[in-house]
Amino acid sequence: MFKETFFRNSWGHATNHVIMQYADKTCIVEAGPREHYNPWIYSEGLDPDIYKAIFGKRPSRPVPLYIAFANLDSDNDSQVIAWCNHLGFPKNRQGEYDIDSFRECANEFYRLVQTIGALQANSVQEIENALMVPFLLDAAKEVPSSIKEQYRETIRRDLEGKARKYIGEQINKRMKENFWPEFQINESNEFKLTWRTTSLLNVLHFMLGMHLAANKYPLKCANKACLQYFLPKNDKHIYCSYECKNHAQQTRFQQKGRMQRIENAINAYNGGASIKEAAKLYSVTVPALQKALQREGESK
C-alpha cells in the first residue's frame, strides 16, 4: 500500500497541448501555463474525472496510473493530448516533443505489462507473442535472416524465465535513470524520506514494480470486446468491470444459441432439405451453414 506521506514528488505539466507539424515531424507542443501535481496520489487509483477525460468513460473500479498508461491508445491523438493535458509527457525533453517518442514510450510500456499479464494468465502463446517483438527487434541487426527461425526456437526455450528477466531488466533500467531517494523536512518540521525523479515514466515503472513485489499482477480482461488491462482483486476476477462480465456472458449465450441453430439446420439438410431451406428454417446464413457442413465432412 502506497502512503502519500512517504512517497512525495512533484511533476510539471502544461494544461494545454496541441499537435503541430514541423517539417516531416508531428510534435506535441505545450501551449498553456505549466502546473504541478503529485503522481503518487494516483498510486492506488487515477482520478475518475481524469480517466474519463482521457478514455471517454468513467471506470467502474479504481485504475492505477501505470495501467491507464498501458491501456492508452497511442495512435489516438485525442487520447495522447488528453494524457498530456492532465498528466504530462512520459519523459521530459528539451524543445520539440516528437509524437513518435510518446508512442515509443507507450508501446514499450504496453509490451512490459503484456508480458506480465501473459505470465499471470499462464499463457505460453501470449508470453511468446509479448517477448518476440523486443527480442527480435534487439537482434534484428545481429541475427542473419538465414537463421532467424533458429533464433526464434532459441527464444521459445524457457519462455517464463526469459519473460521474468525481461520484466526485471525493463523496470530496473527506468529506476536507474534519474530516480533517487531524498531526505527532507516537510512543512510541519517532520523528517520524511521522499523520492525524486525527472521522468513520469520512471514513476510508472516504480509503481508497477511495487505492485509486483506485493504479488499484485495486471491482467488482460477476458472480454474479447475489451482486452484492456486491470488490477484484479483476487484470482477469480477475470473481467475489468461488471459491464464486461455481463457482455461476455451474453456473447457466450448468443454463440451457444447460434451453434444450436446451425446444428438443427445441419440435421434438416441431412434429412433432405436444401441448404437454402435449412438455413432459412433455422435463421442462419447460407455461408455459415456451408462452412459447418464442410467442417462436419472433414471430421468424418
C-alpha positions, 0 to 999 in steps of 0.5 A: 500500500502506497502512503502519500506521506512517504512517497512525495514528488512533484511533476510539471505539466502544461494544461494545454497541448496541441499537435503541430507539424514541423517539417516531416515531424508531428510534435506535441507542443505545450501551449498553456501555463505549466502546473504541478501535481503529485503522481503518487496520489494516483498510486492506488487509483487515477482520478475518475474525472481524469480517466474519463477525460482521457478514455471517454468513460468513467471506470467502474473500479479504481485504475492505477496510473501505470495501467491507464498508461498501458491501456492508452491508445497511442495512435489516438491523438485525442487520447495522447493530448488528453494524457498530456493535458492532465498528466504530462509527457512520459519523459521530459525533453528539451524543445520539440516533443516528437509524437513518435517518442510518446508512442515509443514510450507507450508501446514499450510500456504496453509490451512490459505489462503484456508480458506480465499479464501473459505470465499471470494468465499462464499463457505460453502463446501470449508470453511468446507473442509479448517477448518476440517483438523486443527480442527480435527487434534487439537482434534484428541487426545481429541475427542473419535472416538465414537463421532467424527461425533458429533464433526464434526456437532459441527464444521459445526455450524457457519462455517464463524465465526469459519473460521474468528477466525481461520484466526485471531488466525493463523496470530496473533500467527506468529506476536507474535513470534519474530516480533517487531517494531524498531526505527532507523536512516537510512543512510541519518540521517532520523528517520524511524520506521522499523520492525524486525523479525527472521522468513520469515514466520512471514513476510508472515503472516504480509503481508497477514494480511495487505492485509486483513485489506485493504479488499484485499482477495486471491482467488482460480482461477476458472480454474479447470486446475489451482486452484492456488491462486491470488490477484484479482483486483476487484470482477469480476476477477475470473481467475489468468491470461488471459491464464486461462480465455481463457482455461476455456472458451474453456473447457466450449465450448468443454463440451457444444459441447460434451453434444450436441453430446451425446444428438443427439446420445441419440435421434438416439438410441431412434429412433432405432439405436444401441448404437454402431451406435449412438455413432459412428454417433455422435463421442462419446464413447460407455461408455459415451453414456451408462452412459447418457442413464442410467442417462436419465432412472433414471430421468424418 
